[in-house]
């Protein structure tokens, strides 16, 4: 008898819960409206101009599949960093205000303006209550999380590529101080050859070493200054061109200067050891 009473009570509670859910469940039409700050798609962008207040203008141009810095200097740009900037175009806001009395939001003279093709987005002051930032885009002023402002760098150096090699540059020979590695009839070999049979390298050993070079990502990339290289590395590419890399320093980080691009790439001591040491058997 007691068990039946408990079952009936549980059944009543379940029916009541279902009824309440049916009455009070969220209606999609009642959700907060989200405003798009731009209708421009990422794939359509071919030019980006960044204008930080009080700092040099930064300009990027898309050339094929690559992004290139045009100002304040000419250099390859980091694809990942550019993609993060383009994420701003997909931002949405819970609030849209009329683009009037811009001085209230410090948007009459914004701290930062970024233009994708011909569509500008400006960053103003921060709302003291919500800590969101006022952003001007088209005919509206929007509130966005401060994260979106962090996507746009004020220094062109932050946009420099971390990839030593350009897409499509395929090394077929390396000449380093003390040894060389080259591809002969589709197979890799080293000069001087390993002294003993025990040290003989497999093609997998060579491929891992070559991958270290082709996939190397710098900790920091900077425009090359007046520092002179003490040693040189030469990479012969599949298209017949030769790439010369100057060794600016070996410690505490490895610094390689790519003379044709006037860029210096800095690598950790661990990466330096892999790049500058001869291939080894696994």
N, C-alpha and C positions, 0 to 999 in steps of 0.2 A: 504494500500500500504506500509506504513511504517512497519507494523507488518510482512508482507511477507519478506521485505528486511532484517529485524533482524533475522528471522528464517533462511534465506539463509546464512547469515553471520555466524550464530552459526553452521550450518551444515558444512560449509567450514572449520571452526576452528576444528571441531570434526574429520573430515577426515584427516586434516593436522596432528593432534596429533596422530591419529592411524598410519599414515604413518611413522612419526618420531619414534614412539615406535617400529614398525616392523623393522626399520633400525638399531636402536641403542640399542635394548633390550639386556641385558647381556646374553652372551653365557656361559652355564655351563662349557664348555671346557676352557673358558678364565679365570675361577676363579683361585685364588692362590692355588697352590698345597699344601696340608697339609701332613706333614711327621709324621708317627707314631714313637714314640721313643722306643716302645717295642711291640712285638707280643704276649707276655705272658699274659694269661688271669688271672683275679683275683682269680677265683675258683681253679686254678692249684697251687697256692702258698701255701706252707706248712712251709716255713722258711723265716724269715726276719732278716737281720743283718744290724745294723746301726753303722757306724764308723765316729763319729764327730772328727774333728782334734783337738787334745789336750784334749779330754774328753773320759770317759770310753766307751768301746764297749757295744752295746745293742743288745741282741739276743732274738728273739721270735720264738716259735714253735707252730704249730697248732696241737691240740690234740682233735680229734673228731671234734665237732663244735666250740670248745673254743680255744682261743689264750692264751698262757702262756709265761710270761717272764722267760727266762733262765738265762740271765746276764743283769745287774750286780747283780741281786738277783732273786730268784724264787718267782713268784707271778702270780695271775690272771691278764690278760691284759684287757683293755677296748675294747670291740668289735667295738664300733663306731670310736674310734681313729685309730684302725688298718684298718678299712674300708676306712677311709680318706687317710691313707698312700697308700693303694692299688689303689686309684684313680690316683696316679702318672702314673701307667702303661698305662692308657688310654689317657695320654696327647699327644697332637699333636703340631707340630711346623710349622711355615711358611718357615723356613729355615733349611737346612741341610748342614753342612760343613764337609770336610774330617777330620778324627780323626788324624791329624798330627800337629806338632808344638804345642803341648798341653800347653806348658808354656805360650803361648800368652793369654790363657784363664784361667790361674791358675788351669789347670786341670791335670798338672803333679804331683801336691801334693794337691788334692782337699780339700776344707774346710769340705766337707761332702760326704760320700759315703754310699749308701743304696743298699743292695743286696737282691733281691727276688729270692729264690731258688739259682740258680747260675748266675743270670742275674744282673749285677751291673749298677747303675746309679750314676754318680758323679756330684757334683755341683761346678762350678768354679766362675769366676768373673762376674760382672754385666756390661752389655753394657752401657756406659755413655750416649748414645743418646736415646736409646729406653727404658732403665731401665729394659730390660729383662735379664735373667741370662743364661750364657752358661752352657750347660749340656752335659756330655759325656755318650753315651749309645751305646754299640756295636761298629759299625764302623763309627759312626757319632757324630758330635757336633751340638747341637740344641740350639735354643733360646726359653726359656719358660718364662712365666710371673712369677714374684717372689712369687706369691701365692703358686706355687707347692713346693717351698722350705719350706714354712711354714707348710706343711703337715707332715714334718719329724721332730720329737722332738730330741733334743740333750740330754735330761735328761730322764732316764728310769722311774722316778717317774711320769712323765706326761702320761705314758702309763698304770698306775695302774687302775684297775677296780673301778667303782663307785657303783657297785651293792654289797650290803652286802651279799646276798645269791647267791649261785651258781645256774645255771639252773638245775631244777629237785629237788632242796631242797624245800620240802613242809612242813612248820611247822604245827604241830597238837596240840601243847601246848606251852604256854608262861608262865614263872615264873619271875615276876618283883618285885622289892621292894614294898611290900604292897598289892599286888594282883596277881592273876594268871588267865589265860584264857586257856581253854582246850576244845577239841572237844570230845564229848561223844555221841556215837551212831549216828554219822553224824551231830550233832548239837553242836554249841558253847555254852559254859556256863562260868560264871565268879565266882571266889571265892575270897573274900566273895561276896555273892549275893547282888544285890541292896537292900537297906533297905526298900524301899517302892514300892508299886505297880506302882506309878507314874514314878519311875525310871527304870522300867523293860525294858530290851533291846530286840529288835527284832533281828532276824538272819541277817538282812540287816545291822543293827548297828554294829554287830560283824564283818561281812564280810568287811565293810569299814575299820575298825580298823586293821584287818589282812592284807588287801591290802596295808595299809600304811607301814606295816613292809616288806612285800614281794616285794613291788615296790620302796622302799626308795632308793634314789640316793644321794650319798654323794656330798657335795660341794668340798671336798678334800679328797684324800686317801694318806696315808703315811705309810712307813714301821714303825712298832711299835718300840719305843725306850725302855728306861729303866723305863718309867713312870708306876707306879703301880696303879691298879684299886682299888677304894674304895668300889665299889658295883658290883654285878654281875647279869646278866640276863641269863636265860637258855631257849633255844628253843629246844623242842623235835620234831624231824622230823618224817615224815611218814615211813621212813625206819628203825626207831628205834634208830638212832643216836641222841646224845645230843650235841647241839652247845652252848658253853659258850662265852658270850660277857661281857667284862669288861667295866664298866663305868669309863672312865678316867677323865672326867669333864662334868658338866652339863651346865656351863656358861663360856664365852658368847656364845659358840657353844657347842653342844653335841658331845662328842668324845667317840666312841665305839671301843674297841679293840677286834678283832677276833683272839683269842689266837692260834687257829690251823693254821692260815695263817700268823700270825705275821704282821697283817695289822691293821691300825687305820683309822676309817671312821669318818669324821667330818660333822655335820649337822647343819642347821640353827636353831635358837631358835624356830621358828614356827614349824618346823619338829620335834624338840625335844619334844615340848609340846604334839604333836599328838602321838608320840611313847611311851613316858613315862607315860602318863595319862591313866587311865582306860577308856575302851569304854564308850561312852555316847549315849543316845537316840537322834535321829535326831530331 
